[in-house]
Amino acid sequence: MPDLSASQGVDGDTAAPNGRALATSLNVAVPHSARMWNHWLGGKDNFPADRAAAQRVVEVFPEIIEIARSSRRLLDRVVSHLTGELGIRQFLDVGTGLPTEDNTHEVAQRIAPESRIVYVDNDPLVLVHARALLVGTPEGVTSYVDADVRDPEEILRAAHEVLDFDKPVALVLFGVMANVIDDDEAYGIVRKLVEAVPSGSYLALNDGTASPARAEAIRANEHTGNTPYRARTPEEVARFFDGLELLKPGIVSTPLWRPGRRARGKALDSYCGLARIP
């Protein structure tokens, strides 16, 4: 559930915050959704406030750990399909979160080393790690934009510096749109991004869906200062794909999207889809 809200900077052209700059920009007393997500994935890039908030969620919604891990496996499958079967060589990944294993650029560039990837997020800690770890192949490009998902114009302006918008682009929106709680704003953001890329591009979107247990978990963290979260129904998630050409199997629970031989269990409280932009 990465949250995004900040200003912009691209790849090595802008220095990462460090020392005093990082200390002033990073409020470790307030949990951050990207760092909570990192904790659920078993990562170490989080602080006591993040771990405490993450544990409160687990107590009322234990499925969140498997959702986080299932979403990571889905990213691998989706990017592999986009690169290998569909021939996509450009990715705009909004809501990157903290780097772990098999990030978008690693999956894409294993298949096509010339792939170009632009990551977008806003947590200062994500920015520090992105500079250090999101390093791609010499043949391709891996860049980072420090920006707010609620400012698609700025995201697109920065992405134009790296990606060729005359060629197809894969928009990857994993676990981010639920941080935009207003429905009209959320659908409008996705529409602007979709309208900016050429025909033959793709939208890959994955988000947590509504259930009583998730609603209780959201309420449990409302007082911490963490970003509000809007868990939508599967039908509401499907609206993000209006007017696009959904690929099989359509809008399904995250572990059920083309699981292959490594399929893992039942449907989870998280839904996704991949669609071609006509």
BELBELCOR-V822009 format. One record per helix or strand of 2 or more residues. SS is the DSSP state (hx for helix, st for strand). FROM is the first residue (numbers start at 1). LEN is the number of residues. If there is no record, write none. Layout:
SS FROM LEN
SS FROM LEN
This chain:
hx 11 3
hx 19 7
hx 33 8
hx 48 13
hx 63 23
st 90 5
hx 104 8
st 116 6
hx 124 10
st 141 6
hx 152 8
st 170 5
hx 177 3
hx 183 14
st 202 8
hx 212 9
hx 222 3
hx 234 8
st 245 2
st 252 2
hx 254 3
hx 260 3
st 270 7
